[in-house]
Amino acid sequence: MSSTFIQRPVNTLQKRILKQLYFEKAQSCATLSEYLDKSIPVVTKALMEMVEDGLVVEQGFAASQGGRRPQMYSLPSRKLYTVAVAMDQLTTRIAIMDLLNEIVTGTKHMVMDLENNEEALPTLIKEINAFIIASGLPKEQMIGVGIGMPGFVNTREGRNLSYLHSGEVSLEKYLERAIGLPVHIDNDSSVIALAELKFGLAKKHEQVMVINVSWGIGLGMIVNGQLFRGHSGYAGELSHIPIADDGTLCVCGKRGCLETEASLLVVAQKATAAMEKGHISSLLGWRKDSGKLMGDAVIEAANKGDQFAIEILSEIGYKIGKGLAILIHIMNPELIILSGRGTGAGKVLMAPIQQALNKYCIPSLAAYTDIQISQLAYDAELLGAAALVMETFDEDVAK
């Protein structure tokens, strides 16, 4: 990190303090000392330097619990930033956040199909660089770029085996060279699960399954309070569990996958086919050039009471519930969170999901699994992308 905007470089201990304050908010010196396993005088000295440099602010005293009230420390707004990028198969969003997770730039939305698109990677780089320049924010105050993306993402090697191929150079390293900032990538569903773990309903829970309802059906797994990625980093491919003996050919090469039966892509395909046949629905007014994807249009219509839209979403909700029954039997989670793009239809999906669980799940298992709709909703992936940067802020990672 450049020291041009502060009096001295940020050392490893101070990075750990920033990371802890980012994830846990206001903390006392004693609490930080215990967490960091450093003496109070050492932590106090680091904090005083950070206060002087404007990296930390004194927030006031904690509520009295008897005795002297401790001084609390927190992060200031608009001092350091992360660049958060949330991608799915069809759309990409870019935002710059401060360490209070406030978006300081607005969010750029763009349609970009990743499938068989050789221009996707150079377009992504061009858009990120242009967005940083347009923000007017000093680049030396940007900690790094976090990107959630679909596909088989190997976080150890910094590669995506499905999209955005970068040749012999790892995708992370390729992006770092092109953008001039540290870059961290992960699967979009894992990034969403990270956001739920750090800032959402999964916080303080040990066994949680986070379902990313989007153009596929992703899964982020929280096991023993930690994000679980499996042996090779590919755990959570819920999209490709077989729920039908035969059916549409999936992109993975198999048939009967959950993704081909219950995803927003399926919703869009069914709605488009029905509209072409003149089916009665408010969706008849939808146009391809409207700037709104059909899947999003169906969600919007369902929330306004369109019966046809509700029927389509109910069909996929039932099939998602069938997939969740399998998941509950294997993982026995305490909580399942419906998150991602599809949470806009969360209330419509919940009833058929529960209906499927009643049919396919052992009652004694289902009774101990709570299902909730994410409070972070569609912002989860952006928040998770920012958290991805901060997770390794205090580490030197060779890529």
N, C-alpha and C positions, 0 to 999 in steps of 0.2 A: 504493500500500500504506500502510495506517495505521501510524503510529509509536508507537501506544499501548503496544505490548508490547516495544519495543526503545528504545534510547536515542536513535536518530537514524533518519531515513528511509533506505531502501535506494536507493543511486544506481545508475546504469546499469552502471558497472563491477562493482559488487558483485552485481548481478543476473546479469551474464555469468559471474562466478565461481560463483555458485550453480548456474547452468545447466550449466556445465562439470563441476562436482563431481557433479551429479545424473546426468549421462549417462556420465561416465568414472570415477566413484568417487574414491578418494583421489589427491591430486595434490600435488606439491611446488610451492613458490613459483616456482622456475625454470621448471618445466613450464607453469604457469599464465601466467607472464610471456611465454613464447614463443608460446603459443596465443593470448593476448589481444593480442599485439603491444604490450605496455606494459613499461616499465622495471621491474626488480626492486624498486627503492625504492617506486614507485607501487603495485605489487601488494602489497608487504609492508604498507604503510600500510592499504590496504583490508582485508587479511586480519586485521590486528590489531584493527581496529574491529569486524569481524564476529565475531571470537573473543570480544571483550569483550561484544558484544550477544547472544552465544549462537547466532549463525546458522551458525558454523563451529566445529569442534573440532580441536584438535591431536591427531593420531592416533598420534604417535610418529615414530620415525626409520625411513627406508627401509633396506632391506638394504644392507650395505656393498659397494661396488664399487671400493673404493680411495679414500682421501681422506675428507673429512668427510661423514658421512651426512646427507642433507637431511631437514628436518622435513616430515612429510606432513600435509595438511589434508583433512578430510572433513566431511560433513554430519551434524548430530545427529539423533536420532530425535525425533519429536513436537514439532517447532517450527513448521514451516510445512506446509501441507496442500494437496492438490488434491482436487477432487470429480470422481470418474470415473464416467461413465455409459456402459454398453454396451447397445446396443439391437439387436434384430433384428426381423423382421416380426411376431413373436408374443410376445416376452418382452423385459423390461428389467431390468437390474441396476444398482444404485447402490452405490458404496462411497466412503469417504474414506480417502485414503492420505497418509502423510507422505512426505518427500522421499527416504526410503530404499525407497520403494515397498512399504512394509508397510501392509496394511489395518488401520486403527485402530478401525474401527466395526463390523466384520462387514459382510456384503453383503446388501442387500435384493433379493430376487427377486420379480418380479410378472409376471403374464400380461397383456399389453396388445397386442391386435391393432391394427396401424396402418392396415390397409386400410379405406378409407371410414369412418374413425372421427374424427368432429369433436371428440370429447372427449379424444383422445389428447394434444394439446398442453396443454390446461389440467390434465389429469391428471398429465402429466410434471412440470409446474411445481409443482403441489401436492405431489407425492411428493418432489421434490428439496428443496424448502423445508422440508418436515416432517422429512426425513432430517437436514438440517443442524441444525435446532433440537434434534432428539432426540439428536444426537451430543454435545451439551454443549460442543463446541469453539468457541472464539472465532472469529467470522466474519472478523475482521480478520487472522487468521492463515491464511486460505484464499486462495491465489493466484488460483484460478479454477476453472472447470468445463470439463471436456473431455467431449465426447459423440461416440461413434461411432454411426452410424445407417445403416440401409439406404436405398437410393434414389439418385437422381441428385443429388449434393450439389455445389453450386458453392461452393468454398471462398473464392474471391475476393469473391463477393457475400454469402457467409454464408447461402445459401438451400438448401433441399431441394425439388427440383421434384416429388418423388414423394409425400412424406408431410409431416405437421406444418406445414401451410400457415399463414402468419402475415400474410397480406394484403400491403399495400404495404411494410410494415416488414420488413427482413431477419429471418430466424429467429434469427440470433445476437443482433442488437440487441433483438429482442422478449424473448428469454430473459434477456438481461442486465438489462433493466429489471425483469423480474418476479422475478429471483433476487437481484439486487444484487451480482453478481460478474461479472468478465469471463468470457465464454463462447466456446468454440472448438468448431466442429463439423466433422466430416469423414465420408466414407463408411466404413462399418464395415470393409470389406476393406482400405482404405487405412490405417485405424487399426491393424488387426491387423498389416499389413506394417510399420508404423512400430515397433510393439513388437518384432517379429522383428529389425528392423534395429538397434535400439538395445540390446536386451537378450537377443535370442534367437540362433538358428542363422545368421541373415543377417549378424550383426555381423562386420565385416572382409571381407565378400564384396561384389563389385561388381555382378554380374548375377544377380538372384534373383527368382523368381516365387513369390508366397505365395498359396496357394489356400485360400480361406475356405469350407470345406465346412459349409453351414448349410441354411436353408430355400431358399436359392438356392446358386449356385456362384460365389462372388466371387473377384476377383483383385486383389491388391496388387502393383504392379510396382516393383522396385528396379533402376534402371538407372544404371550408373556410380557405384554406392554411394549414390545419392539416390533418394528416393521420386519416382516418375514419375507424373504425373497427366494428361498429354496437354494439348492446346491449350485445351480448354474445361473441363478438370478431370474428365472422365468416362472416362479411360482405364481399361481393366481390366474391361470388361463381358463377362467370360467366359461368364456365364449365358446370354447371348443370341447366342452363335455357333451357327449352324445345324448340327446333326449328323444330322438326319433329314429326308427329303424331305417328309414329312407327319407329322402328330401332333397332340398336344393344343395348343390355342390358348394362347399365353403371354400374360402380363399386358402385354407390350410390344406386342401386336397381331399378332405373327408366329407361325408354326407351326414346330415342329421344333427349338426352342431347347434348349440343353443343360439349362437349368433345369427344363424340363418332362419331361426324361428321366432326370435324375440329380441329385436333391437330397434333403434330408431330408424335404421336403414330399411328394415322390413316394413316398419310403419309408413315410411315415405313411399316405398314401392307400392304397397297396397292402396294407399290413398291416391297416388298418381293414377294407377290403373283404374280405380273406381271413378275418378273424376273424368277420365277420358271416355268412360261409358255413360257419363251424364248422371251419376249417382247424386241424389239430392243431399246437399250439404253446403254449409257456408264456405267450404273449401273450393267450391266451383269458381270462386273469384280469384283463386291463387294463380299467379303467373311465374314462369321460370325466371323472368327478368325482374322480379319484384325485389330481389335482394334478400328475400327470406327463404331459408331452406324449408322444404315440405315437412320434414320432421318437426321443426319448430312451429310451423303453421298448424299442424295437427294438435300439438300440445296447447297452443293458444286457443284453438277452436273448442277443444274439450273443456277447457277451463271456463269457456263462455256457454257451455251447455250443449254443444253440437253433439247429437246422439251418435252419428256415424263415427266421429272422432273418438268418442268415449268407447264405442264398441271395439275399434281397432286397438286402442291402448289397453283395454281390458283383456283382449286376446293375448297380447304379449305379456301383460302382467301375470296372467295365469301360468304361462310357460316359464317366466322368471321364477315364480313361486315353486314350480316343479324342480328347477335347478337349485333353488335355495334349500329344498328338502334334502337333496343329495348332500349339499354343503353342511347342513346341520348334522346329518348323520355321521359325517366324517370328522368335523371340527368341533362340534358341540360349543359354539360360541355363546357368550353371554349377551352379545349385542350384534345386530346386523344394521348397517346404516345404508340407506339408499341415497347415493350422492351423484354428482356429475350433471351433465346436461339434462337428463331426463327427469330430474327432481322437479322441474316445472310442472310435471304431471303426477307428482308424488301422491297426491290425495286420490287421484283416479286409479293409480296402480295398486294401492294398498289393499283394497277389498279383494280383487282377484288373486293377489299374492297370498293373502290369508286363506282364501278358499282352497288354493292348491296345497298349501301347507296342511290344512285340515284333512285333505284327502291322502297326501303322499308321505307325511311326516309322522313318525312315532309320537304320539301325544306327550309322553313323558319327557321327550327331548324338546319338542317345540314349546312346551310350557315354560321352559327356562331360558328361552331365547327371545329377547325383546327386539322388535323391528321398529326403527324410527327413520324419519326423513331428515336428511342433513339440514342443519341451520345455516351452513355455509353455502349450500346450493351450488350454483354454477360458478361462483367465485372460488370454490375449493381448489381447483387446479392452479390458479394464479397464486393463491396463498401458499400452496404446497411447493410451487416452483421457487418462490422467495425463500421458504424454509429450507429447501434443498441447498441453497447457497450458504445459509447460515449454519447448517449442520456441520459443514467441513471448514468453517471460517478459521478455526483455531488449529487446523491441521495442514501439514505440507504433504500434498498428495501428488505422487508421480503418476502421470498418465502416458 
